[in-house]
């Protein structure tokens, strides 16, 4: 359970993808606290696809967005639109992360 995670027991966290993560990961304060601790301790945080949606709304203990100034990528807004799913998700991950200060990298779909 996420309630029982002790960051000191782990060297890395992996955030899987899939559209379900935009509903389950974003604005999840328990997950945000874990990610903040991992970042603070310089531990690895990895993700694929929509996994970076876990950063949407996530802030550190000083109230700063975790992705501010961080270079990353995820499923892009263009990929979401190409699949015709831009109105089926609560937000576009790329847009949200960019608004929170991420240095977002895109490539061709």
N, C-alpha and C positions, 0 to 999 in steps of 0.2 A: 504494500500500500504506500502511496505517496506520503501518507502521514508518518510512516516509519523510516523515512530516508534520513540517514546520517551522512552528510556530505563527506565527512572525514573517512568513511568506509569505501569511497570510490575515487577513482582517478579521472573518470570521464563520464559524460552523460550523452546519450544518443537520442535524438528526437526524430522518430519515424515520420514519414509523410502520409499523404492521403487527405482527402477533403474533410474527413471527420475531425482532423486536428484543428481546423479553423473554428470549430464549435467547442471542442474540448480543451484546447491548449490556451487560446487567447484569453486574456483577462483572468487567468487562473492564478490567484494569489499564492497558493501553496507551491505551484510549479515555479512561479516567478521568484519566490524566496530561494528555492533550490538553485535556480539559474544564477541569481545574484550572488549566492555563496560560492558557486563554482567559479564565476568570473572573478570575484574578489580574491579567491585563493589561487588564481592563475591556472585552473584546471581546464581540461578540454571540454568543449561543448560542440557537438557535431549534429548535423541534421540534413535531411533531404526533402525535396518536393515542398510540401506545405508545412513541414516540421518547424521552420522558423516562425510560424504563426504563434509559437509559444512566447515569442518576444513582444508580441503586440500587447501594449499596456504594461509590460514588465519594467519595473524601476529598481534601482539600487537603494540602499538605506538612506542615501542623501536625496532621494526623489528624482534622480537623473535616469532617463531611459537607458536601459542596458545596451541598446544598439547604437547609441549616439556615438558617431565617429568610427563605428566598426564597419569594415568591408565585409559584405556577405552577399548571398544570393538565395533565391528560393523560386518556387513556381511564380512566373511573372504575370503581370496584368495582361500582357498580350496573349500568353498561353491560356489564361482563363477565358478571355474573350474568344479566342480561336475555338475553344471547346464549347462555347455558348453557355458557360456556367457563371458568368459575371453577375447575374441576378439571382443565382441560387446560393451564393455564399454571403455571409454577413458583412464581408469587407474584402477588398483586394489586398492580399498580403504585401505585395511590393509597395503599393501606395502607402499603406499604414507604416511599414518599416521606414520608408523614405521620410515620411512626416515626423517620425521619431528620431531622425538624424542619422540613419544608416547610410553608408556609402554603398549603394546597391549596384551590383554588376549584372548586366544582362548579356545574353548571346542570342543567336537565332533560335527560334523554337525547335 
